[in-house]
Amino acid sequence: MMTRWSDLNQVLGAMDLFRTRMNNVFNEFDRSHQSDLPWTGNGSFPRTNLTDTGDNLEVIAEVPGVAREDLNVKIQGNYLEISGQCASDAPEGYTVHRTERKKTSFSRSFTLPYDVDADKVQANIKDGLLKMILPKSEKAKPRQISIN
Amino acid sequence: MSENTELVTRNEGPGELVHRLPVAAPAVDIYENEHEILLHADMPGVVKDDIAINIDNGKMTLSGFRRLQSTGASAWREFTDTEYRRTFSVPQSIDIAKVHAEIKDGVLRLHLPKSDAAKPRQIEITAG
């Protein structure tokens, strides 16, 4: 009888593996980093994350190999534009076997969920990630209401 | 009587509890000159300590982990914690002991020097 149970265990183990894979389907949606996939247009570089931390909005963008001078960020109200240039870093005197990395200019614009205070925006770039902290404008900030 | 109607109770083994990061292949550029093969790989957000490069039996595996620290509510998310992993075949002419790499601004630059025996050589002809 015990052997039957271990067979069943194996089947259930396989089901668990399958379930884990299915749980990861959406996480792995972006597994390929080539941007020529049919469902990502040209306007999807750089990829960004936006989080809302209450007083601020935080935007993180993937910009590997892009120098600080080659990046432009424009903000007006709730409009954010990230544009720039991936400079070619091809070394001199080498023959090229493969070029998959992006070497063109790019531009992407977003409509933020709130107006932001463009004067107080902090932006820094580290390890190929552009991180911006965008403070919400005063009227967009959450406010505590006292109840009488 | 037990309410449990499960036929078997099983505990998850340690191997199944490991949280697996989604794996992505980094985009690479590969260049070659007479001294070395040079590989550039985009790995945004990966720091030096989270990169492993293994060369074994003619295969080189690059692996880099990215862990994003994010707080607050996510409004949209187009990338996540990722393991960048890609395997290449390495020709025998590479001097494995001299392979070195640096990472800057999320771009890994991997130098694979050729061994002296594989470098092109000019043969001088002596008058007999």
Boltz contact constraints between the chains, C-beta under 6 A:
constraints:
  - contact:
      token1: [A, 5]
      token2: [B, 8]
      max_distance: 6.0
  - contact:
      token1: [A, 8]
      token2: [B, 8]
      max_distance: 6.0
  - contact:
      token1: [A, 9]
      token2: [B, 10]
      max_distance: 6.0
  - contact:
      token1: [A, 27]
      token2: [B, 22]
      max_distance: 6.0
  - contact:
      token1: [A, 28]
      token2: [B, 22]
      max_distance: 6.0
  - contact:
      token1: [A, 31]
      token2: [B, 22]
      max_distance: 6.0
  - contact:
      token1: [A, 31]
      token2: [B, 24]
      max_distance: 6.0
  - contact:
      token1: [A, 33]
      token2: [B, 24]
      max_distance: 6.0
  - contact:
      token1: [A, 33]
      token2: [B, 27]
      max_distance: 6.0
  - contact:
      token1: [A, 47]
      token2: [B, 78]
      max_distance: 6.0
  - contact:
      token1: [A, 47]
      token2: [B, 79]
      max_distance: 6.0
  - contact:
      token1: [A, 48]
      token2: [B, 78]
      max_distance: 6.0
  - contact:
      token1: [A, 49]
      token2: [B, 77]
      max_distance: 6.0
  - contact:
      token1: [A, 50]
      token2: [B, 75]
      max_distance: 6.0
  - contact:
      token1: [A, 50]
      token2: [B, 76]
      max_distance: 6.0
  - contact:
      token1: [A, 51]
      token2: [B, 70]
      max_distance: 6.0
  - contact:
      token1: [A, 51]
      token2: [B, 72]
      max_distance: 6.0
  - contact:
      token1: [A, 51]
      token2: [B, 74]
      max_distance: 6.0
  - contact:
      token1: [A, 52]
      token2: [B, 72]
      max_distance: 6.0
  - contact:
      token1: [A, 52]
      token2: [B, 73]
      max_distance: 6.0
  - contact:
      token1: [A, 52]
      token2: [B, 75]
      max_distance: 6.0
  - contact:
      token1: [A, 53]
      token2: [B, 71]
      max_distance: 6.0
  - contact:
      token1: [A, 53]
      token2: [B, 72]
      max_distance: 6.0
  - contact:
      token1: [A, 62]
      token2: [B, 44]
      max_distance: 6.0
  - contact:
      token1: [A, 62]
      token2: [B, 79]
      max_distance: 6.0
  - contact:
      token1: [A, 64]
      token2: [B, 42]
      max_distance: 6.0
  - contact:
      token1: [A, 64]
      token2: [B, 44]
      max_distance: 6.0
  - contact:
      token1: [A, 64]
      token2: [B, 106]
      max_distance: 6.0
  - contact:
      token1: [A, 64]
      token2: [B, 107]
      max_distance: 6.0
  - contact:
      token1: [A, 65]
      token2: [B, 105]
      max_distance: 6.0
  - contact:
      token1: [A, 65]
      token2: [B, 107]
      max_distance: 6.0
  - contact:
      token1: [A, 91]
      token2: [B, 31]
      max_distance: 6.0
  - contact:
      token1: [A, 93]
      token2: [B, 33]
      max_distance: 6.0
  - contact:
      token1: [A, 94]
      token2: [B, 31]
      max_distance: 6.0
  - contact:
      token1: [A, 94]
      token2: [B, 33]
      max_distance: 6.0
  - contact:
      token1: [A, 95]
      token2: [B, 32]
      max_distance: 6.0
  - contact:
      token1: [A, 96]
      token2: [B, 31]
      max_distance: 6.0
  - contact:
      token1: [A, 97]
      token2: [B, 30]
      max_distance: 6.0
  - contact:
      token1: [A, 97]
      token2: [B, 32]
      max_distance: 6.0
  - contact:
      token1: [A, 98]
      token2: [B, 30]
      max_distance: 6.0
  - contact:
      token1: [A, 99]
      token2: [B, 29]
      max_distance: 6.0
  - contact:
      token1: [A, 100]
      token2: [B, 27]
      max_distance: 6.0
  - contact:
      token1: [A, 100]
      token2: [B, 28]
      max_distance: 6.0
  - contact:
      token1: [A, 101]
      token2: [B, 27]
      max_distance: 6.0
  - contact:
      token1: [A, 101]
      token2: [B, 29]
      max_distance: 6.0
  - contact:
      token1: [A, 101]
      token2: [B, 42]
      max_distance: 6.0
  - contact:
      token1: [A, 127]
      token2: [B, 45]
      max_distance: 6.0
  - contact:
      token1: [A, 127]
      token2: [B, 47]
      max_distance: 6.0
  - contact:
      token1: [A, 127]
      token2: [B, 106]
      max_distance: 6.0
  - contact:
      token1: [A, 128]
      token2: [B, 44]
      max_distance: 6.0
  - contact:
      token1: [A, 128]
      token2: [B, 105]
      max_distance: 6.0
  - contact:
      token1: [A, 128]
      token2: [B, 106]
      max_distance: 6.0
  - contact:
      token1: [A, 129]
      token2: [B, 44]
      max_distance: 6.0
  - contact:
      token1: [A, 129]
      token2: [B, 45]
      max_distance: 6.0
